[in-house]
Amino acid sequence: MSSTTGIPDQTPVHRGHGEDEPLLGRAGDASQQNGKGIQYNFVLGTAVIAQAGIWILTATVWASVFSNDIMLFSAHPLLNSAAILLTTQAILVLQPTHSSKQKRNGTNIHAVLNGTSVLTLIAGLIIIEYNKIAHNGTHFVSPHAILGLITYCFFIVQALIGITQYYTPKLYGSVDNAKAIWKYHRAGGYIILVLSLATVCAATATDFNKNVLHMQLWAVIVASIITLIGVVPRIKKQKLGL
């Protein structure tokens, strides 16, 4: 039986089976406990490691920006790093859910966080494009710019698909049709997270970073790896159709 939102009505999962089993670790290690507040999902299991990584990355970017004179362009790295932080939170809050009620609550929070993230990214894109136009700069030439454009596009498409799948599944013909591509949406989210982190790494090779921000590539890579070490083990194999 399916709900109008595209989430199947479920009975509690049995230990060792279904959505109770993460990609790494024992069954139940990354599952929200019944009666436990959803806020605990942000630090459940290896989420603590992910939080450490993403906050270190965000702090690295913000510290580099605020250690220099603030200008309009400064908002670009600030907004983009904030968006990646929000996206990571959106992933962490939804990963442990398994019952219908948990999924509804988690998905609503996930949608708000990711929606805010996309709006933040768009603001960051507008600022960088305005700055390029104002200074007759080149557009989408560096690896950072190209990766950034790809990531921006993926974010927008991912958000549109996620929102319509969940809130208006009839656009796909039926609830079952919308549910059928949920696993691709989930996989796409993890790919976008990796792309986002790679884009930040590529930012360290830009002239602005070399001459002004001075972020170190090794620091960004370490923070990114720590983030993924926290996120990947909590992936539920069944949710990806594995």
VOMIGU-318646 format. One line per 5 residues: number of its first residue (from 1); their letters; for each residue z negated, y, x negated of C-alpha. Coordinates in steps of 0.05 Angstrom, whole numbers. Example, Ala and Ser with C-alpha at 12.3 -4.5 7.8 and 13.67 -1.06 7.14 Angstrom:
<kedos>
1) AS) -156:-90:-246 ~ -143:-21:-273 .
</kedos>
This chain:
<kedos>
1) MSSTT) 0:0:0 ~ 19:69:-27 ~ -10:137:-12 ~ 34:197:5 ~ 22:222:-65 .
6) GIPDQ) 55:163:-98 ~ -10:132:-125 ~ -22:61:-101 ~ -86:45:-66 ~ -125:0:-112 .
11) TPVHR) -187:-42:-113 ~ -231:-35:-174 ~ -199:-67:-235 ~ -228:-129:-266 ~ -253:-127:-336 .
16) GHGED) -200:-150:-385 ~ -141:-139:-339 ~ -95:-85:-313 ~ -110:-12:-325 ~ -178:-27:-354 .
21) EPLLG) -147:-49:-420 ~ -128:4:-471 ~ -75:-2:-525 ~ -129:-13:-577 ~ -200:-37:-567 .
26) RAGDA) -234:-78:-513 ~ -223:-74:-438 ~ -264:-19:-408 ~ -272:20:-472 ~ -228:76:-447 .
31) SQQNG) -240:72:-372 ~ -277:121:-329 ~ -339:89:-300 ~ -348:90:-225 ~ -396:145:-205 .
36) KGIQY) -387:180:-272 ~ -363:252:-271 ~ -292:264:-293 ~ -316:314:-345 ~ -338:255:-388 .
41) NFVLG) -265:235:-395 ~ -256:291:-446 ~ -303:255:-495 ~ -299:183:-473 ~ -287:132:-528 .
46) TAVIA) -241:158:-583 ~ -230:223:-545 ~ -284:253:-589 ~ -238:242:-649 ~ -179:273:-612 .
51) QAGIW) -222:333:-594 ~ -242:342:-667 ~ -169:340:-689 ~ -140:387:-637 ~ -197:438:-644 .
56) ILTAT) -190:437:-720 ~ -115:449:-712 ~ -125:506:-663 ~ -179:537:-706 ~ -133:532:-767 .
61) VWASV) -78:571:-731 ~ -124:623:-700 ~ -163:634:-765 ~ -97:645:-802 ~ -74:695:-749 .
66) FSNDI) -138:735:-744 ~ -147:739:-819 ~ -87:786:-819 ~ -67:849:-783 ~ -53:834:-710 .
71) MLFSA) 17:850:-684 ~ 58:830:-624 ~ 86:770:-661 ~ 14:745:-672 ~ 12:724:-599 .
76) HPLLN) 66:672:-611 ~ 25:624:-654 ~ -38:639:-614 ~ -6:623:-547 ~ 31:561:-572 .
81) SAAIL) -30:531:-605 ~ -70:544:-542 ~ -17:509:-502 ~ -21:447:-546 ~ -96:448:-539 .
86) LTTQA) -90:450:-463 ~ -38:394:-462 ~ -84:350:-504 ~ -140:362:-454 ~ -92:345:-397 .
91) ILVLQ) -77:278:-430 ~ -149:262:-445 ~ -175:276:-375 ~ -124:230:-341 ~ -121:172:-390 .
96) PTHSS) -187:137:-368 ~ -175:140:-293 ~ -160:76:-255 ~ -184:80:-183 ~ -146:119:-130 .
101) KQKRN) -199:173:-125 ~ -205:181:-200 ~ -129:186:-206 ~ -125:239:-152 ~ -179:282:-185 .
106) GTNIH) -152:270:-254 ~ -80:285:-235 ~ -100:351:-201 ~ -137:373:-264 ~ -80:347:-307 .
111) AVLNG) -30:388:-267 ~ -71:452:-273 ~ -81:444:-348 ~ -8:427:-361 ~ 17:481:-314 .
116) TSVLT) -24:532:-352 ~ 2:503:-417 ~ 74:511:-396 ~ 63:583:-373 ~ 29:597:-440 .
121) LIAGL) 88:567:-477 ~ 137:608:-438 ~ 98:671:-456 ~ 100:650:-529 ~ 175:639:-524 .
126) IIIEY) 187:707:-492 ~ 148:741:-547 ~ 185:707:-604 ~ 252:721:-572 ~ 235:794:-560 .
131) NKIAH) 212:800:-632 ~ 277:768:-657 ~ 320:814:-615 ~ 281:876:-635 ~ 289:860:-709 .
136) NGTHF) 360:831:-705 ~ 333:764:-728 ~ 369:697:-725 ~ 354:650:-667 ~ 339:575:-671 .
141) VSPHA) 360:565:-743 ~ 299:538:-779 ~ 271:468:-768 ~ 211:500:-735 ~ 254:540:-686 .
146) ILGLI) 298:480:-669 ~ 239:434:-658 ~ 205:489:-618 ~ 265:497:-572 ~ 269:422:-561 .
151) TYCFF) 195:419:-546 ~ 198:478:-498 ~ 254:444:-459 ~ 218:378:-457 ~ 154:412:-433 .
156) IVQAL) 190:446:-375 ~ 228:384:-353 ~ 166:341:-359 ~ 125:390:-317 ~ 178:394:-263 .
161) IGITQ) 184:318:-259 ~ 109:308:-259 ~ 95:358:-204 ~ 151:334:-159 ~ 135:260:-170 .
166) YYTPK) 63:269:-149 ~ 64:325:-98 ~ 133:316:-67 ~ 153:243:-79 ~ 202:244:-20 .
171) LYGSV) 248:284:-65 ~ 261:218:-101 ~ 280:184:-36 ~ 213:149:-26 ~ 143:143:-54 .
176) DNAKA) 163:77:-88 ~ 221:110:-123 ~ 176:165:-149 ~ 125:114:-172 ~ 179:75:-209 .
181) IWKYH) 189:130:-260 ~ 116:147:-271 ~ 114:104:-334 ~ 171:145:-364 ~ 133:209:-348 .
186) RAGGY) 71:182:-383 ~ 111:160:-444 ~ 146:227:-445 ~ 78:262:-448 ~ 59:226:-512 .
191) IILVL) 127:240:-543 ~ 119:314:-526 ~ 50:315:-558 ~ 79:287:-623 ~ 136:337:-620 .
196) SLATV) 87:394:-610 ~ 46:373:-670 ~ 110:365:-712 ~ 131:435:-692 ~ 66:464:-717 .
201) CAATA) 75:426:-782 ~ 145:455:-788 ~ 117:524:-777 ~ 83:521:-845 ~ 153:524:-878 .
206) TDFNK) 172:590:-843 ~ 175:655:-882 ~ 123:686:-836 ~ 73:632:-854 ~ 90:633:-928 .
211) NVLHM) 83:708:-932 ~ 29:723:-880 ~ -9:666:-847 ~ -13:619:-907 ~ -29:557:-865 .
216) QLWAV) -29:495:-909 ~ 17:437:-889 ~ -34:385:-910 ~ -87:416:-864 ~ -40:416:-804 .
221) IVASI) -18:344:-818 ~ -90:319:-825 ~ -112:353:-760 ~ -50:325:-724 ~ -64:254:-748 .
226) ITLIG) -137:259:-727 ~ -114:282:-658 ~ -67:223:-650 ~ -119:174:-677 ~ -162:196:-618 .
231) VVPRI) -107:196:-565 ~ -67:133:-581 ~ -122:80:-574 ~ -137:104:-503 ~ -66:92:-479 .
236) KKQKL) -66:41:-422 ~ -12:-11:-434 ~ -1:-26:-360 ~ 10:48:-344 ~ 69:46:-392 .
241) GL) 96:-17:-361 ~ 77:-60:-422 .
</kedos>
